Amino acid sequence: MSLNTEPHNVDTTGEDEMTENSIDDTLAARATNYGDYAEGSRVGQNILAAMQDSVGWERLTDDQKESLYMIAHKIRRIVNGNAEHYDSWHDIAGYAQLSATEILKRAEWAKNAPTLDDIAKKALEILHKNLRVKGDHNNNDHMP
């Protein structure tokens, strides 16, 4: 394998704008929509703790837990910051839709999955077949 030493086409548009202040500017803009970070973190951790403390938390699938976590994150931004920030509400709908889609996928799989009766019938068929084969084999052993 040879190493590509040709110069890469790197987009440096706006590189002059990338200063230490740009992080501060970003954080200030976020604070306008999402409120104080420390307070929002406290609220978010309380929401998460309440969800994790519920009796049903452990039965949730990973995608459901992740969606609820992200929805809680968006809720904490709404209650701690700008409740009119459309993107937060839109994101909540998106995370809910992701888990709803996963539920439908699981339901489709379950619809095509064998029932317990099907599994039991198949197990009995295999058992009977094996008993017949074993029985036939034993009968052949006693034949002269």
GIFEN-V707339 format. One record per residue. N is the residue number from 0. SS is DSSP state (alpha for helix, beta for strand, coil for the rest). NEAR is the number of other ideal C-beta (glycine too) atoms within 8 Angstrom. Layout:
n=N ss=SS near=NEAR
n=N ss=SS near=NEAR
This chain:
n=0 ss=coil near=2
n=1 ss=coil near=3
n=2 ss=coil near=4
n=3 ss=coil near=4
n=4 ss=coil near=3
n=5 ss=coil near=4
n=6 ss=coil near=3
n=7 ss=coil near=4
n=8 ss=coil near=4
n=9 ss=coil near=4
n=10 ss=coil near=4
n=11 ss=coil near=5
n=12 ss=coil near=4
n=13 ss=coil near=6
n=14 ss=alpha near=6
n=15 ss=alpha near=4
n=16 ss=alpha near=6
n=17 ss=coil near=6
n=18 ss=coil near=5
n=19 ss=alpha near=5
n=20 ss=alpha near=6
n=21 ss=alpha near=9
n=22 ss=alpha near=7
n=23 ss=alpha near=8
n=24 ss=alpha near=8
n=25 ss=alpha near=8
n=26 ss=alpha near=9
n=27 ss=alpha near=8
n=28 ss=alpha near=8
n=29 ss=alpha near=9
n=30 ss=alpha near=11
n=31 ss=alpha near=8
n=32 ss=alpha near=11
n=33 ss=alpha near=12
n=34 ss=coil near=11
n=35 ss=coil near=7
n=36 ss=alpha near=10
n=37 ss=alpha near=6
n=38 ss=alpha near=9
n=39 ss=alpha near=14
n=40 ss=alpha near=8
n=41 ss=alpha near=8
n=42 ss=alpha near=11
n=43 ss=alpha near=11
n=44 ss=alpha near=8
n=45 ss=alpha near=8
n=46 ss=alpha near=11
n=47 ss=alpha near=10
n=48 ss=alpha near=8
n=49 ss=alpha near=8
n=50 ss=alpha near=11
n=51 ss=alpha near=7
n=52 ss=coil near=6
n=53 ss=coil near=7
n=54 ss=coil near=3
n=55 ss=coil near=6
n=56 ss=alpha near=10
n=57 ss=alpha near=4
n=58 ss=alpha near=4
n=59 ss=coil near=9
n=60 ss=coil near=7
n=61 ss=alpha near=6
n=62 ss=alpha near=9
n=63 ss=alpha near=10
n=64 ss=alpha near=10
n=65 ss=alpha near=8
n=66 ss=alpha near=12
n=67 ss=alpha near=10
n=68 ss=alpha near=10
n=69 ss=alpha near=10
n=70 ss=alpha near=11
n=71 ss=alpha near=12
n=72 ss=alpha near=9
n=73 ss=alpha near=13
n=74 ss=alpha near=10
n=75 ss=alpha near=12
n=76 ss=alpha near=14
n=77 ss=alpha near=12
n=78 ss=alpha near=8
n=79 ss=alpha near=11
n=80 ss=coil near=13
n=81 ss=coil near=9
n=82 ss=coil near=6
n=83 ss=coil near=4
n=84 ss=coil near=12
n=85 ss=alpha near=6
n=86 ss=alpha near=6
n=87 ss=alpha near=11
n=88 ss=alpha near=10
n=89 ss=alpha near=8
n=90 ss=alpha near=10
n=91 ss=alpha near=11
n=92 ss=alpha near=8
n=93 ss=alpha near=8
n=94 ss=alpha near=12
n=95 ss=alpha near=10
n=96 ss=alpha near=8
n=97 ss=alpha near=10
n=98 ss=alpha near=11
n=99 ss=alpha near=8
n=100 ss=alpha near=8
n=101 ss=alpha near=11
n=102 ss=alpha near=8
n=103 ss=alpha near=8
n=104 ss=alpha near=8
n=105 ss=alpha near=9
n=106 ss=alpha near=8
n=107 ss=alpha near=8
n=108 ss=alpha near=8
n=109 ss=alpha near=7
n=110 ss=alpha near=6
n=111 ss=alpha near=5
n=112 ss=coil near=6
n=113 ss=coil near=5
n=114 ss=coil near=6
n=115 ss=alpha near=5
n=116 ss=alpha near=6
n=117 ss=alpha near=8
n=118 ss=alpha near=9
n=119 ss=alpha near=8
n=120 ss=alpha near=8
n=121 ss=alpha near=9
n=122 ss=alpha near=8
n=123 ss=alpha near=8
n=124 ss=alpha near=8
n=125 ss=alpha near=8
n=126 ss=alpha near=8
n=127 ss=alpha near=8
n=128 ss=alpha near=8
n=129 ss=alpha near=8
n=130 ss=alpha near=8
n=131 ss=alpha near=8
n=132 ss=alpha near=8
n=133 ss=alpha near=8
n=134 ss=alpha near=8
n=135 ss=alpha near=8
n=136 ss=alpha near=8
n=137 ss=alpha near=8
n=138 ss=alpha near=8
n=139 ss=alpha near=7
n=140 ss=alpha near=6
n=141 ss=coil near=5
n=142 ss=coil near=5
n=143 ss=coil near=1
